[in-house]
Amino acid sequence: GVQTCALPISIHPLGEKMKELHLDTRKDIANWLGISEKQLIYVLYVRKPESYYRSFEIAKKNGGKRIINAPTKELYRIQKILTFKLEEIYTPRKCVYGFVKGRSILDNARDRKSV
């Protein structure tokens, strides 16, 4: 059968590494992200969630239209910083392929074929 890769969050390795960072306050988190506490508070509590993304359409090859929901520059910047910071402290398990640098669905298929 197919082996599962899931870990309960209580024993997830990223959870332990996050605890070691001592991100106990909004100020700690803002400093870790390299943004001001004021900006973090604005994004989390002031700005309306529906304003985080802008929607637009692009043409598809078949003549239809695709709706794109793109984050605002402000949110995109925070997402990129967060991605970088998490990649610094998290090593994906061998069975994880999605959204991991240097791994692809082809690697996943190749690994399954050799089993």
ZAROLO-957463 format. One record per residue (C-alpha): residue number from 1; x, y, z. Coordinates in nm, 3 decimals, padded with zeros to 5 digits. Layout:
<nodes>
(NUM; (X; Y; Z))
...
</nodes>
This chain:
<nodes>
(1; (00.000; 00.000; 00.000))
(2; (00.087; 00.366; -00.016))
(3; (00.270; 00.495; 00.291))
(4; (00.149; 00.810; 00.458))
(5; (00.381; 01.099; 00.530))
(6; (00.158; 01.298; 00.765))
(7; (00.271; 01.386; 01.115))
(8; (00.045; 01.514; 01.391))
(9; (00.109; 01.888; 01.434))
(10; (00.202; 01.830; 01.799))
(11; (00.518; 01.643; 01.692))
(12; (00.580; 01.824; 01.365))
(13; (00.949; 01.927; 01.340))
(14; (00.863; 02.279; 01.226))
(15; (00.656; 02.331; 01.539))
(16; (00.958; 02.264; 01.759))
(17; (01.181; 02.493; 01.553))
(18; (00.920; 02.769; 01.570))
(19; (00.909; 02.739; 01.951))
(20; (01.286; 02.788; 01.960))
(21; (01.247; 03.125; 01.785))
(22; (01.046; 03.262; 02.080))
(23; (00.792; 03.443; 01.867))
(24; (00.572; 03.526; 02.163))
(25; (00.447; 03.873; 02.073))
(26; (00.344; 04.064; 01.762))
(27; (00.665; 04.264; 01.798))
(28; (00.872; 03.941; 01.797))
(29; (00.694; 03.823; 01.482))
(30; (00.732; 04.160; 01.308))
(31; (01.104; 04.167; 01.390))
(32; (01.146; 03.809; 01.263))
(33; (00.974; 03.908; 00.938))
(34; (01.174; 04.230; 00.908))
(35; (00.866; 04.452; 00.903))
(36; (00.735; 04.707; 01.151))
(37; (00.491; 04.603; 01.419))
(38; (00.261; 04.876; 01.285))
(39; (00.262; 04.714; 00.939))
(40; (00.194; 04.369; 01.086))
(41; (-00.100; 04.501; 01.291))
(42; (-00.237; 04.680; 00.984))
(43; (-00.223; 04.368; 00.768))
(44; (-00.363; 04.138; 01.038))
(45; (-00.628; 04.352; 01.204))
(46; (-00.705; 04.672; 01.015))
(47; (-00.710; 04.587; 00.648))
(48; (-01.020; 04.408; 00.523))
(49; (-00.940; 04.050; 00.411))
(50; (-01.127; 04.100; 00.083))
(51; (-00.879; 04.375; -00.010))
(52; (-00.571; 04.147; 00.012))
(53; (-00.609; 04.028; -00.348))
(54; (-00.689; 04.196; -00.675))
(55; (-00.881; 04.002; -00.939))
(56; (-00.841; 04.024; -01.313))
(57; (-00.898; 03.804; -01.617))
(58; (-00.656; 03.671; -01.874))
(59; (-00.740; 03.501; -02.201))
(60; (-00.698; 03.123; -02.225))
(61; (-00.570; 02.954; -02.540))
(62; (-00.909; 02.791; -02.599))
(63; (-01.082; 03.130; -02.605))
(64; (-01.212; 03.124; -02.249))
(65; (-01.101; 03.345; -01.965))
(66; (-00.912; 03.263; -01.648))
(67; (-00.968; 03.463; -01.331))
(68; (-00.646; 03.551; -01.149))
(69; (-00.650; 03.653; -00.783))
(70; (-00.313; 03.814; -00.718))
(71; (-00.200; 03.937; -00.376))
(72; (-00.139; 04.307; -00.330))
(73; (00.227; 04.413; -00.334))
(74; (00.221; 04.451; 00.045))
(75; (00.082; 04.102; 00.106))
(76; (00.305; 03.948; -00.162))
(77; (00.613; 04.096; 00.007))
(78; (00.513; 03.949; 00.344))
(79; (00.435; 03.611; 00.183))
(80; (00.780; 03.604; 00.018))
(81; (00.956; 03.696; 00.343))
(82; (00.758; 03.428; 00.528))
(83; (00.842; 03.170; 00.261))
(84; (01.214; 03.253; 00.287))
(85; (01.208; 03.242; 00.668))
(86; (01.024; 02.908; 00.680))
(87; (01.256; 02.754; 00.420))
(88; (01.549; 02.848; 00.646))
(89; (01.418; 02.640; 00.936))
(90; (01.219; 02.361; 00.771))
(91; (01.356; 02.055; 00.598))
(92; (01.076; 01.868; 00.418))
(93; (01.052; 01.495; 00.473))
(94; (01.170; 01.274; 00.187))
(95; (00.813; 01.189; 00.089))
(96; (00.715; 01.555; 00.035))
(97; (00.736; 01.688; -00.322))
(98; (00.485; 01.971; -00.360))
(99; (00.623; 02.324; -00.340))
(100; (00.972; 02.205; -00.243))
(101; (01.271; 02.357; -00.423))
(102; (01.452; 02.098; -00.632))
(103; (01.165; 01.846; -00.624))
(104; (00.885; 01.790; -00.871))
(105; (00.593; 01.564; -00.944))
(106; (00.824; 01.380; -01.183))
(107; (01.051; 01.292; -00.889))
(108; (00.746; 01.166; -00.703))
(109; (00.637; 00.950; -00.998))
(110; (00.990; 00.818; -01.044))
(111; (01.012; 00.722; -00.676))
(112; (00.675; 00.544; -00.686))
(113; (00.770; 00.355; -01.001))
(114; (01.084; 00.215; -00.836))
(115; (00.889; 00.079; -00.535))
</nodes>
